[in-house]
Amino acid sequence: MKVLKIVKTLKFMKLRRRVLLFLETPYARLLYYIFCFVYLEMLFRIWVFKTVFDFGTLYSILFSVPLGAFAFLLSSFFYNKANRIISGALLFLITVVYAVQAVYFSVFKTFMSIYSVSGTSQVLEFWSQVLLAVLKCLPVILALFLPFIMLVVFGFKYFKFYPLVWRFLPLSACLLVLSQLLTVFIMCVSSRDIYSPYDLYFRTAAPELSVQKLGLFTTMRLDLKRMVFGFKPATFGESKGGVSDVSKENSDSADKEQALPVVAPQKPDYKFNTMEIDFDKLISNEKDSTLIKMHKYFSSIEPTRQNKYTALFKGCNFIFITAESFSHYVIDRELTPTLYKLAIEGFKFTNFYNPVWGVSTSDGEYVACTGLIPKSGVWSFYRSGENYMPFVMGNQFLKLGYTARAYHNHTYTYYKRDVSHPNMGYIYKGVGNGLNVKRTWPESDLEMIDVTTPEFINDDKFHVYYMTVSGHLNYSFTGNYIAYKNRQLVEHLPYSTPVKAYLACNIELDRALELLLKRLEEAGKLDNTVIAISPDHYPYGLSRENINELAGHEVEGNFELYKSAFILWKKGMEPVTVDKPCSSLDIIPTLSNLFGLEYDSRLLMGRDILSDSEPLVIFSNRSWITDKARYNAPAGKVEPLAGELPEGYVSEINNVVNQKFQYSALILEKNYYNVVFPDRNP
C-alpha cells in the first residue's frame, strides 16, 4: 500500500513537472488566449440567446482561433514586463467589450455599434439606469472576467512572457492566417443565401443576425472595418466573387424588386402616388454605378395608388407627436381618458408594430418622421441633417404656406436634434435654446404644451411636431420626477412599483393632450386639426416580467414585444378600424396620402397603410410579417398565417426586405433625394 502511494505521488509529480514545463513554452499562452476567446463567446451566447447549440457556435469558435493567435503575437514582441502588461491589458479590454454588450443588450435588446460609442456621454445622463442594468448583469459580468482573473492570479506566475524566438514567429503568423482562411473557406463552400454566415460576412450589414451567426467579436471587427473603410453592400442581382447575390431561381430579376403579389385588383379610377421623375434620363446622364442601380431599382417599384381616404385631411392643421416609450398598454378609459378618446374615435390600427432599431433610440423617431429604415452603424437622423428631405412633414407643409415648429422638452442638442430637426423645415426649440420648462428628470410634457401652444395657436395654418420625454425611464418613484408627481393616481393599481411608475409617467402625456385639446377648442381650431401620436420605441425601461404584467400574459419576444399603438384622430371623423399589419415605417406615406401631399410612394420604404398594397412589417433583425406569414429571421422559422404559402414566398420576401435595408441606407449615404430633385431643393 505504501509503495503504491509512493508510485502515485511520483506519477503526480512527473505530471506536474510536465505541466510546468509546458506552461513555460510560449504556446501554452497561445492556447490560453484561444480558450479565453472561445469561453467569452460561448458565455455571451448563452446569456443573450439562451442557447449554445446552433450553427453560429461553429463560427464563434473558429474565429476565436485567429483572434487568440493575434493576441499572442501582439504580446510577444517585447521584453517580459511589457509583454505581461500587454497581455493583461488586451484580455481586460476585450472582456470589457463583452461585458458592455451584455449590459447594453439587457436594456435595449440590441447590440451597441462602434459608432454609438461616440454618444456614450449622452447615455451616461441616465447613469442610475445604467447602474441598475450593471447590477442585473453582475453574474455574467463576473463570469466574463474569470479568464482575466486567472491570468493575473496564475498566468503571470507560470506563463513565460519572454520575447518570442524569431523562428516561432512565422509559425504563429501562419496559424493566424490559416485559421482565418479556413473559417472563410468553410463559409464560402456553405450556403450563400441571404442572411447566411457568408452573406453577413461579405455582403449584408445586419448586426443582430451577425452576432448570432458569426459571433460578437467578429461582428464588431466588421463594424469597425466598415466604419473606417466604408462598406458598399452588394445590391440585388450583383455578383461578388462570381456568385450571384440571390438564389438561382431569382437570378433573372436583376435590378428589380420582387414585388409582393397583389391581393385584389387595383381600382382603375385611382391614380398612383408618384411624381414626374424621368428615370431613363437620370440613368443615361449618370456615371456613378451605385446611383444607376438606385435609379433602376426605384423605377421598378410598384407605387401605391390613391384611395377613398386620399386628401381626407387636406387643408387641416397637423400636430404630430412622437411619444417617449409610449405603448398601447397605457390606453385606459379611467387612467388616460384623453388617450382613450383619441384612440377609439379615430383610425384604429389594431395590428401596428413599432420595432427597435440598431444604433440609437433616435432611430425610432427617424423611421416615423422619414419613412426610411436607419442605416446600420451611424446616427441616421443626425446624418440626414446634411441631406435634402422633401417628404418629411415639416418641409411638406412649409411648401403649402403653413408655419412649421418642433419642440423637445429635454436638452435641445440631444442626439443632435438641433441639426436634424431644422433640416426637416422646423423652427426648433428644446431645453437650452428657447423652450423654458422646469429642469427635472424627466421634464413635463404638460409644461411643454402649456408654454408652446401660444406660439402657434393663432396661426392661420400650422404644423407642429413634438418629441416628448415624460415617459422616459427609469420607472421608480424616487428617481423619476414625473412618476413621483402622479404617484397618487396609480397607488391603487394592482401592479408592481415599476409598472405603476411607468403608468404615472404616461398620465403626464395624457394631461398634456387634454390641455392641447382644450387650447385648440378655445381658439376655434380643434375642428380643423389632425393629431397623430406614435411611440419612438417600446418601454424597454421595463423588464420583460413588468411588460408581461402589463399585458396580462407572457409576451412573445420577437414580434409581440414590438406591438404598439398609432393614434390618428380628427374631431368628428367616422372611426375606422384597420386590421392590416403595419408599422412606424408606414406613417409618412399614410399621412402624405391623407393630407393630399405631393410625394412619390416609390421613394419611401414604408407603404400607405390605407392603400391596397400588400402589407409588410419589417423588424431590425430582418424578421417580417405579411398577411400570409411571420418570419423569425434569427431562428430561421416561418409561421404561415393564411394557409399554405406559395412556392418561394419566404425567399422572395427576404429579398424584398434586404433590398429595403440596402437602398434606404443608400438614400442617406448618397443624398439621393437631392439627386432626383435637384431643382426642388431650396
Helices and strands as residue ranges (DSSP letters): H 2-23, H 26-49, H 55-74, H 80-108, G 115-119, H 120-123, G 124-126, H 127-136, H 138-144, H 146-150, I 151-155, H 156-158, G 166-168, H 169-189, H 197-202, H 207-214, H 216-229, E 239-240, E 243-244, G 248-253, H 279-284, H 289-300, E 317-323, G 328-330, H 337-345, E 347-349, E 352-353, H 362-370, H 380-384, H 393-399, E 403-411, G 414-416, H 417-423, E 427-431, H 445-456, E 462-467, H 481-485, G 487-489, H 497-522, G 526-528, E 529-535, H 544-551, G 560-562, E 563-564, E 567-570, E 576-578, E 582-583, G 584-586, H 587-594, G 601-603, E 617-618, E 624-625, E 629-632, E 637-640, H 649-670, H 672-676
